[in-house]
Amino acid sequence: MVTGLQLTAAAVTNASVRASRFEFEKRFWIISAIYLVGFLLSVFDHTSFIVALRHLIAPSITRGSWDAAAFARIVIATGALFMFLSAALRTWGTAYLRTEVVHDTAQHSEALVADGPFRYTRNPLYLANLPMAAGISVLASRSGFVFLLLANWIFVYRLIFREEESLLKTQGESYRVYCRAVPRF
């Protein structure tokens, strides 16, 4: 269990890894750039994630066979399922926030939302970014897949640390209580 003092210490410790104001305000463009770089890695790495995964877990399946096509369809369907779950979680979370909060570049910490998915995770919208990255990155190269997952994970955490610090300042003890009751993810 995290105490208020530990949360404050964590905020200070996370100061070096939290997103800057610029990163927060331009998060849409930074996330877009992450996806662009991830897919451009196929220029250097010509092996798709699907082929690499097939070689790893089913090396007996030969290229061009019906089994190879079926394997690719299963991986793509799994990616689509991750995308669907991501969209569902983002939609559920967005329903509990005002439109101007979700689509604004400014940070909003004047109110604490603890309904809907915010009862189970403090960051449902950011959490949804991770299965989204996993779902779409199955279409990238193997290095693009790894880059997309790691870059999204790191950037999401940086954004969360920034928001947590702001909410701690504006909401104080009520945010500390919320943090003790609800996990980050």
Secondary structure, DSSP 8 states (H G I E B T S, - for coil): ---HHHHHHHHHHGGGTS--HHHHHTHHHHHHHHHHHHHHGGGT--SBHHHHHHHHH-TTS-TTSHHHHHHHHHHHHHHHHHHHHHHHHHHHHHTTS-HHHHT-SS---SS---SGGGGT-S-HHHHHHHHHHHHHHTTSBHHHHHHHHHHHHHHHHHHHHHHHHHHHHHHTHHHHHHHHHS---
